[in-house]
């Protein structure tokens, strides 16, 4: 529909009902309660009759969102379909009950009514008596939408307050489907059949030492009407209710519009013994045993995920990976996993000191890299990027200073035309002066730093001569290290990524024990083949 034509007809004194339009209805309810479903049916029937009763209107369909919130649009499938259909020119007017049905977010209300107008589609809010085809509708829409949004905020705060009061009183909140219990009159009653499964889970984990996945597999083989997963088992083990404790305040909605939920740390949960409302299924001792084991396995898993310098790079000649360990003297050592898991008698391959391995690799990388070429490349790269950054930063600051100058001129013009008072002029000008001073100081620092571009070569020298630079390269360029023993010597085959047929063979010796009181002093010899 041509917006200009509709507004002309309205300005001539015609009502929206006097104009030939293709009209659709939009209805929404936020819950699936029976009374809300009846309300939805009534909305739909009312608007169908409202549209059909007008001979100038053609009923062109309905869009209905059921049991969804109006605070966000992305979950309202029919609402978004309606916006898309409007863009396709499938109707001219949307009839809906009130702004709170359309959206409880002020910005969304304005955004979508503007978008619909750009498609030539208006919205008629019957209860609020707002017709977005009219030029003054946006002001009224903003006021009414803000009121609707504020009502959501107040409702959210009342709900939060009520939940905190309930937690303080020990009322059980949440759903009614906690496995092992039946919820009745805000109390939990033990479901004997399910409680036996809960007891079995704790026993299998804490006493029999089965893994979470093994327990899930065992239960799935025995029970056909419920599916268990590792995560399900972990949540059951962690839940304090199974030992007869009240537990609340685990999550909090931090934004009433986006419904974003924040998980609260365990230290802040409300937990205390409450067997009158939450009867225990397992003893505190069994619960603690299971949770101690669960926490320990979590810590081990977290440690195993840490990606150290030689993680997945070192292997013994039988292809067992080496794992990182820290000795009592704080030395980092890499040891064959078979040795760690099954004892030293099962694997005779030597352990490696990380500091010795670093020295070997740094020395070999320096030998195969042309230092002068590396210096020229790095100097050119850093200098080019440094100069570009200076130019771009200076350009941005000068542009911002130009905008401030324009704003100052505009302020002066407004003052001379008596459009603003002297007090308003001074306040705005002072704010601009603070910004201008900050930008000028920043520009001076950048211009001063231009002279330091020539010092980059000196910095590159420091980088090239620093062994930590080459240690940083190890992770990126070393593919695999194979370790074996030859009498008293440690033999290393080191392979670079994308290596060619080049080889570098060297011998290294390290003194051990000199810096540690009470240790045996001895020499360790490495024979190294570097494939690059």
C-alpha positions as CSV (number, residue, x, y, z in Angstrom):
1,X,0.0,0.0,0.0
2,X,1.2,3.5,-0.9
3,X,1.9,5.2,2.5
4,X,1.5,8.7,1.0
5,X,-1.9,7.8,-0.4
6,X,-3.2,6.3,2.9
7,X,-2.0,9.4,4.9
8,X,-3.7,11.7,2.4
9,X,-7.0,9.8,2.8
10,X,-6.7,9.9,6.6
11,X,-5.9,13.7,6.4
12,X,-9.1,14.2,4.4
13,X,-11.0,12.9,7.4
14,X,-11.5,9.3,6.4
15,X,-11.1,6.5,9.0
16,X,-8.8,3.6,8.5
17,X,-12.0,1.5,8.2
18,X,-13.0,3.6,5.2
19,X,-10.0,2.6,3.1
20,X,-9.8,-0.6,1.0
21,X,-7.1,-2.7,2.6
22,X,-5.9,-6.3,2.8
23,X,-5.9,-7.0,6.6
24,X,-4.3,-9.7,8.8
25,X,-4.6,-10.3,12.5
26,X,-1.8,-11.0,15.0
27,X,-2.4,-12.7,18.4
28,X,0.0,-13.9,21.1
29,X,-0.3,-15.5,24.5
30,X,2.8,-16.1,26.8
31,X,1.8,-19.4,28.5
32,X,0.0,-22.6,27.6
33,X,-2.3,-22.4,30.6
34,X,-6.0,-23.2,29.8
35,X,-7.2,-19.7,30.5
36,X,-4.6,-18.3,28.2
37,X,-5.6,-20.7,25.4
38,X,-9.2,-19.5,25.8
39,X,-7.9,-15.9,25.6
40,X,-6.1,-16.7,22.4
41,X,-9.2,-18.3,20.9
42,X,-11.2,-15.3,21.8
43,X,-8.6,-12.9,20.3
44,X,-8.6,-14.8,17.0
45,X,-12.4,-15.0,16.8
46,X,-12.8,-11.3,17.8
47,X,-10.4,-10.0,15.1
48,X,-11.8,-12.3,12.4
49,X,-15.3,-10.8,13.1
50,X,-13.8,-7.3,13.4
51,X,-12.2,-7.6,9.9
52,X,-15.1,-9.4,8.2
53,X,-17.6,-6.8,9.5
54,X,-15.9,-4.1,7.5
55,X,-16.9,-4.3,3.7
56,X,-13.8,-2.2,2.8
57,X,-11.4,-4.8,4.3
58,X,-10.3,-8.2,2.9
59,X,-9.4,-10.8,5.5
60,X,-6.0,-12.0,4.4
61,X,-5.0,-14.4,7.2
62,X,-3.8,-14.7,10.8
63,X,-0.5,-15.0,12.6
64,X,-0.5,-16.6,16.0
65,X,2.3,-17.2,18.6
66,X,1.4,-19.5,21.4
67,X,3.2,-19.8,24.8
68,X,6.0,-17.4,23.9
69,X,7.3,-14.2,25.5
70,X,6.8,-10.8,23.9
71,X,10.1,-9.5,25.2
72,X,12.1,-11.1,22.4
73,X,11.2,-11.5,18.7
74,X,13.5,-14.2,17.5
75,X,11.5,-17.0,19.2
76,X,8.2,-15.8,17.8
77,X,8.0,-17.8,14.5
78,X,4.7,-16.4,13.3
79,X,5.7,-12.9,14.1
80,X,8.9,-13.1,12.0
81,X,6.9,-14.8,9.2
82,X,4.5,-11.9,9.3
83,X,7.3,-9.4,9.0
84,X,8.7,-11.3,6.0
85,X,5.2,-11.6,4.3
86,X,4.8,-7.9,4.8
87,X,8.0,-7.3,2.9
88,X,6.6,-9.5,0.1
89,X,3.5,-7.2,-0.1
90,X,1.0,-9.9,0.9
91,X,-1.2,-7.5,3.0
92,X,-1.6,-3.8,4.0
93,X,-2.6,-3.7,7.6
94,X,-2.0,-5.7,10.8
95,X,-4.7,-5.7,13.5
96,X,-3.7,-6.6,17.0
97,X,-5.1,-6.1,20.5
98,X,-2.5,-4.0,22.2
99,X,1.2,-3.1,22.2
100,X,2.0,-5.6,24.9
101,X,0.8,-8.4,22.6
102,X,3.0,-7.0,19.7
103,X,6.1,-6.5,21.8
104,X,7.1,-5.6,25.3
105,X,10.4,-4.2,24.2
106,X,10.2,-0.5,23.3
107,X,13.0,-0.6,20.8
108,X,11.5,-3.6,19.0
109,X,8.1,-1.9,18.9
110,X,9.5,1.1,17.1
111,X,11.9,-0.9,15.0
112,X,9.2,-3.2,13.6
113,X,6.5,-0.6,13.1
114,X,9.0,1.5,11.2
115,X,10.1,-1.5,9.1
116,X,6.5,-2.4,8.3
117,X,5.8,1.2,7.3
118,X,8.8,1.0,4.9
119,X,7.0,-2.0,3.3
120,X,3.7,0.1,3.1
121,X,2.1,-1.9,6.0
122,X,0.5,-0.3,9.0
123,X,-0.4,-1.7,12.5
124,X,-3.7,-1.0,14.3
125,X,-3.6,-1.5,18.0
126,X,-7.3,-1.6,18.8
127,X,-7.1,-1.4,22.7
128,X,-4.5,1.4,22.6
129,X,-6.3,3.2,19.7
130,X,-3.0,3.6,17.8
131,X,-2.8,3.5,14.0
132,X,0.8,3.6,12.8
133,X,-0.3,5.1,9.4
134,X,-0.8,8.4,11.3
135,X,2.3,10.6,11.6
136,X,1.8,11.2,15.3
137,X,1.6,7.5,16.2
138,X,5.2,7.0,17.0
139,X,5.2,9.3,20.0
140,X,2.2,7.5,21.5
141,X,3.6,4.1,20.6
142,X,6.8,5.0,22.4
143,X,5.0,6.0,25.5
144,X,2.7,2.9,25.5
145,X,5.6,0.5,24.6
146,X,7.7,2.0,27.4
147,X,4.9,1.4,29.9
148,X,4.5,-2.2,28.7
149,X,8.3,-2.8,29.0
150,X,8.4,-1.3,32.4
151,X,5.5,-3.6,33.5
152,X,7.7,-6.6,32.4
153,X,10.6,-5.2,34.5
154,X,8.4,-4.8,37.6
155,X,6.9,-8.2,37.1
156,X,10.4,-9.7,36.8
157,X,11.5,-7.9,40.0
158,X,8.4,-9.2,41.8
159,X,9.1,-12.8,40.7
160,X,12.8,-12.5,41.7
161,X,11.7,-11.1,45.2
162,X,9.2,-13.9,45.6
163,X,11.7,-16.6,44.6
164,X,14.3,-15.2,47.1
165,X,11.6,-15.2,49.8
166,X,10.7,-18.8,48.9
167,X,14.3,-19.9,49.1
168,X,14.7,-18.2,52.4
169,X,11.6,-20.1,53.8
170,X,12.9,-23.4,52.3
171,X,10.1,-23.7,49.8
172,X,11.0,-26.1,47.0
173,X,11.0,-24.4,43.6
174,X,11.5,-25.8,40.1
175,X,9.9,-28.6,38.2
176,X,8.2,-31.7,39.4
177,X,10.4,-34.2,37.6
178,X,13.4,-34.7,39.8
179,X,14.4,-38.4,39.3
180,X,14.0,-40.4,42.5
181,X,11.3,-38.2,44.0
182,X,7.6,-37.1,43.6
183,X,6.9,-33.4,44.4
184,X,3.8,-32.8,46.4
185,X,2.8,-29.7,48.5
186,X,6.2,-28.2,48.0
187,X,7.8,-31.3,49.5
188,X,9.6,-34.2,48.0
189,X,8.4,-37.8,48.5
190,X,10.8,-40.7,47.7
191,X,9.9,-42.7,44.7
192,X,11.0,-46.1,45.9
193,X,11.6,-47.6,42.4
194,X,13.6,-44.7,41.2
195,X,15.4,-44.3,44.5
196,X,17.0,-47.8,44.1
197,X,18.5,-46.6,40.8
198,X,19.9,-43.5,42.5
199,X,21.5,-45.6,45.2
200,X,23.0,-47.9,42.6
201,X,24.5,-44.9,40.7
202,X,26.3,-43.7,43.8
203,X,27.5,-47.1,44.7
204,X,28.8,-47.9,41.2
205,X,30.6,-44.6,41.1
206,X,31.9,-44.2,44.6
207,X,32.6,-47.9,45.6
208,X,32.9,-49.9,42.3
209,X,34.8,-47.0,40.6
210,X,32.9,-47.3,37.3
211,X,33.1,-44.3,35.0
212,X,30.1,-42.1,34.2
213,X,29.8,-43.6,30.7
214,X,30.1,-47.1,32.1
215,X,27.3,-46.4,34.6
216,X,25.1,-44.9,31.8
217,X,25.7,-48.0,29.7
218,X,24.8,-50.4,32.5
219,X,21.6,-48.6,33.3
220,X,20.5,-48.3,29.7
221,X,20.9,-52.1,29.3
222,X,18.8,-52.7,32.4
223,X,16.1,-49.9,32.1
224,X,14.1,-49.5,29.0
225,X,11.8,-46.5,29.8
226,X,14.5,-43.9,30.5
227,X,17.7,-43.0,28.7
228,X,20.8,-42.2,30.8
229,X,23.8,-40.2,29.6
230,X,27.2,-39.4,31.3
231,X,26.0,-35.8,31.9
232,X,22.8,-37.2,33.5
233,X,24.8,-39.3,35.9
234,X,27.1,-36.4,36.8
235,X,24.1,-34.1,37.6
236,X,22.6,-36.8,39.8
237,X,25.9,-37.3,41.7
238,X,26.3,-33.5,42.2
239,X,22.8,-32.8,43.5
240,X,22.8,-32.3,47.3
241,X,19.1,-33.2,47.5
242,X,19.9,-36.8,47.3
243,X,21.6,-36.6,50.7
244,X,18.6,-34.8,52.2
245,X,19.8,-31.2,51.7
246,X,17.7,-28.2,50.6
247,X,19.4,-26.6,47.5
248,X,18.3,-23.3,45.9
249,X,19.6,-20.2,44.2
250,X,21.6,-22.1,41.6
251,X,20.7,-19.7,38.7
252,X,19.5,-16.1,38.3
253,X,17.9,-14.3,35.3
254,X,20.1,-11.2,34.9
255,X,18.2,-9.6,32.0
256,X,14.4,-9.5,31.9
257,X,14.3,-8.8,28.2
258,X,16.8,-11.3,26.8
259,X,16.0,-13.8,29.6
260,X,19.8,-14.4,29.9
261,X,20.4,-16.8,32.8
262,X,23.6,-16.8,34.8
263,X,24.8,-19.9,36.7
264,X,25.6,-19.1,40.3
265,X,28.8,-20.6,41.8
266,X,28.4,-23.4,44.2
267,X,29.7,-21.3,47.1
268,X,26.7,-19.0,46.7
269,X,24.0,-21.6,46.6
270,X,21.6,-21.9,49.5
271,X,22.3,-25.4,50.9
272,X,21.4,-26.8,54.3
273,X,20.1,-30.2,55.8
274,X,16.3,-30.3,55.4
275,X,15.2,-34.0,55.6
276,X,11.6,-33.0,56.5
277,X,11.1,-31.5,53.0
278,X,13.9,-33.4,51.2
279,X,14.2,-36.9,52.4
280,X,17.7,-38.4,51.8
281,X,18.1,-41.3,49.4
282,X,21.9,-41.9,50.0
283,X,24.0,-41.2,53.1
284,X,26.2,-38.1,53.4
285,X,29.2,-40.4,53.5
286,X,28.4,-42.1,50.2
287,X,27.4,-38.7,48.6
288,X,30.8,-37.2,49.7
289,X,32.8,-40.2,48.4
290,X,31.1,-39.9,45.0
291,X,31.6,-36.1,44.8
292,X,35.2,-36.2,45.9
293,X,35.9,-38.7,43.1
294,X,33.9,-36.6,40.6
295,X,35.9,-33.4,41.5
296,X,39.2,-35.2,41.3
297,X,38.4,-36.6,37.9
298,X,37.4,-33.1,36.7
299,X,40.7,-31.7,37.9
300,X,42.6,-34.4,36.1
301,X,40.6,-33.9,33.0
302,X,41.3,-30.2,33.1
303,X,45.0,-30.8,33.6
304,X,45.1,-33.3,30.7
305,X,43.6,-30.7,28.4
306,X,46.4,-28.2,29.0
307,X,48.5,-27.9,25.9
308,X,52.1,-27.7,26.9
309,X,55.1,-27.1,24.7
310,X,55.7,-30.7,23.9
311,X,52.2,-32.1,24.2
312,X,51.6,-34.8,21.6
313,X,55.1,-34.4,20.2
314,X,57.3,-36.8,22.2
315,X,57.0,-40.6,21.8
316,X,59.1,-43.6,22.8
317,X,60.3,-45.9,20.1
318,X,57.2,-48.1,20.8
319,X,55.0,-45.1,20.0
320,X,53.8,-44.5,23.6
321,X,53.3,-40.7,24.2
322,X,55.3,-38.8,26.8
323,X,53.5,-36.9,29.6
324,X,54.7,-33.8,31.4
325,X,55.5,-34.0,35.2
326,X,56.9,-31.6,37.7
327,X,59.6,-33.0,40.0
328,X,60.2,-32.0,43.6
329,X,63.1,-29.8,42.6
330,X,60.6,-27.9,40.2
331,X,62.3,-29.3,37.1
332,X,59.9,-30.2,34.3
333,X,60.3,-33.7,33.1
334,X,58.7,-35.7,30.2
335,X,58.1,-39.4,31.0
336,X,56.8,-42.3,28.9
337,X,53.1,-42.9,29.6
338,X,53.7,-46.7,29.8
339,X,56.2,-46.0,32.5
340,X,53.8,-43.8,34.4
341,X,50.8,-46.2,34.1
342,X,52.5,-49.5,34.6
343,X,55.8,-48.8,36.4
344,X,59.5,-48.5,35.4
345,X,59.9,-52.2,34.9
346,X,57.5,-52.1,31.9
347,X,59.4,-49.3,30.0
348,X,63.2,-48.6,30.0
349,X,63.0,-45.5,27.7
350,X,64.7,-42.5,29.3
351,X,62.8,-39.5,30.7
352,X,63.7,-36.0,29.3
353,X,64.4,-32.7,31.0
354,X,62.4,-29.9,29.4
355,X,65.2,-27.3,29.9
356,X,67.8,-29.6,28.2
357,X,65.4,-30.3,25.3
358,X,64.8,-26.6,24.9
359,X,68.6,-25.9,24.6
360,X,69.0,-28.7,22.1
361,X,66.2,-27.4,19.8
362,X,67.2,-23.7,20.1
363,X,70.7,-24.6,19.1
364,X,69.6,-26.6,16.1
365,X,67.0,-24.1,14.9
366,X,69.6,-21.4,15.0
367,X,71.8,-23.6,12.8
368,X,69.2,-24.1,10.1
369,X,67.8,-20.5,10.1
370,X,69.8,-17.8,8.3
371,X,70.0,-15.1,11.0
372,X,70.8,-12.2,8.7
373,X,67.9,-13.1,6.4
374,X,65.5,-13.5,9.4
375,X,66.6,-10.0,10.7
376,X,66.0,-8.3,7.3
377,X,62.6,-10.0,7.0
378,X,61.5,-9.1,10.5
379,X,62.8,-5.5,10.3
380,X,60.9,-4.9,7.1
381,X,57.7,-6.4,8.4
382,X,57.7,-4.5,11.7
383,X,58.7,-1.2,10.2
384,X,56.0,-1.4,7.5
385,X,53.3,-2.3,10.0
386,X,54.5,0.3,12.5
387,X,54.5,3.1,9.9
388,X,51.0,2.1,8.6
389,X,49.7,2.1,12.1
390,X,51.1,5.6,12.8
391,X,49.6,7.0,9.6
392,X,46.2,5.4,10.2
393,X,46.0,6.5,13.8
394,X,47.0,10.0,13.0
395,X,44.4,10.2,10.2
396,X,41.6,9.0,12.6
397,X,42.6,11.5,15.3
398,X,42.7,14.4,12.8
399,X,39.3,13.4,11.5
400,X,37.9,13.4,15.1
401,X,39.5,16.8,15.7
402,X,37.8,18.2,12.6
403,X,34.4,16.9,13.8
404,X,35.0,18.7,17.2
405,X,35.8,21.9,15.3
406,X,32.6,21.6,13.3
407,X,30.6,21.0,16.5
408,X,32.2,24.1,18.2
409,X,31.2,26.2,15.2
410,X,27.7,24.8,15.3
411,X,27.4,25.6,19.0
412,X,28.5,29.1,18.4
413,X,25.9,29.5,15.7
414,X,23.2,28.2,18.0
415,X,24.2,30.6,20.7
416,X,24.2,33.6,18.3
417,X,20.7,32.6,17.1
418,X,19.5,32.3,20.7
419,X,18.7,28.6,20.1
420,X,20.6,27.7,23.3
421,X,21.5,29.5,26.5
422,X,24.9,30.7,27.5
423,X,25.0,28.0,30.2
424,X,24.1,25.3,27.7
425,X,26.8,26.6,25.4
426,X,29.5,26.6,28.1
427,X,28.6,23.1,29.3
428,X,28.7,21.6,25.7
429,X,31.9,23.5,24.8
430,X,33.7,22.3,28.0
431,X,32.9,18.7,27.1
432,X,34.3,19.2,23.6
433,X,37.4,20.9,25.0
434,X,38.2,17.8,27.2
435,X,37.8,15.5,24.2
436,X,40.0,17.9,22.1
437,X,42.7,18.0,24.7
438,X,42.8,14.2,25.0
439,X,43.0,13.8,21.2
440,X,45.8,16.4,20.8
441,X,47.9,14.7,23.5
442,X,47.4,11.4,21.7
443,X,48.4,12.9,18.4
444,X,51.6,14.4,19.9
445,X,52.5,11.0,21.3
446,X,52.1,9.4,17.9
447,X,54.0,12.0,16.1
448,X,56.8,11.7,18.6
449,X,56.9,8.0,18.2
450,X,57.7,8.3,14.5
451,X,61.3,8.9,15.4
452,X,61.4,5.5,17.1
453,X,60.7,3.6,13.8
454,X,64.5,3.6,13.1
455,X,65.1,1.9,16.5
456,X,63.2,-1.2,15.3
457,X,66.4,-2.8,13.9
458,X,67.9,-2.7,17.4
459,X,64.8,-4.3,18.9
460,X,65.0,-7.1,16.2
461,X,68.6,-7.7,17.2
462,X,67.4,-8.3,20.8
463,X,64.6,-10.6,19.6
464,X,66.9,-12.7,17.4
465,X,69.5,-13.0,20.2
466,X,66.9,-14.1,22.8
467,X,66.6,-17.8,23.1
468,X,63.0,-17.5,24.2
469,X,62.2,-16.4,20.6
470,X,63.3,-19.8,19.4
471,X,61.6,-21.7,22.2
472,X,58.4,-20.1,21.0
473,X,59.0,-21.5,17.5
474,X,59.3,-25.1,18.8
475,X,55.6,-25.6,19.1
476,X,55.0,-24.5,15.5
477,X,57.8,-26.2,13.6
478,X,58.6,-29.4,15.5
479,X,56.4,-32.3,14.4
480,X,57.6,-35.3,16.4
481,X,60.4,-36.4,18.7
482,X,61.2,-40.1,19.0
483,X,63.2,-41.2,22.1
484,X,65.2,-44.3,22.8
485,X,68.2,-45.4,24.8
486,X,71.6,-46.6,23.6
487,X,73.6,-47.9,26.6
488,X,73.9,-44.7,28.7
489,X,73.1,-42.3,25.9
490,X,69.7,-40.7,25.1
491,X,69.0,-40.8,21.4
492,X,66.6,-38.4,19.8
493,X,65.1,-38.4,16.3
494,X,63.6,-34.9,15.8
495,X,61.3,-34.3,12.8
496,X,60.3,-30.8,11.6
497,X,56.9,-30.2,10.0
498,X,57.1,-30.6,6.2
499,X,60.7,-31.8,6.5
500,X,62.8,-32.5,3.5
501,X,65.8,-35.0,3.4
502,X,68.2,-32.7,5.2
503,X,69.8,-34.0,8.4
504,X,71.8,-32.4,11.2
505,X,73.5,-34.7,13.6
506,X,75.0,-33.5,16.9
507,X,75.9,-34.6,20.4
508,X,75.0,-32.7,23.6
509,X,76.1,-33.2,27.2
510,X,74.5,-31.8,30.3
511,X,75.6,-31.8,33.9
512,X,72.8,-32.7,36.4
513,X,72.6,-32.4,40.1
514,X,75.0,-29.4,40.6
515,X,72.3,-27.0,41.7
516,X,70.4,-29.4,44.0
517,X,71.8,-30.2,47.4
518,X,72.1,-33.9,48.2
519,X,71.7,-35.1,44.6
520,X,74.2,-37.2,42.7
521,X,76.2,-35.3,40.1
522,X,76.4,-36.9,36.7
523,X,76.6,-36.2,33.0
524,X,73.8,-36.9,30.5
525,X,74.6,-37.3,26.8
526,X,72.2,-36.8,24.0
527,X,72.8,-38.0,20.4
528,X,70.5,-36.1,18.2
529,X,69.4,-36.5,14.6
530,X,67.5,-33.4,13.4
531,X,65.4,-34.0,10.3
532,X,64.5,-30.8,8.5
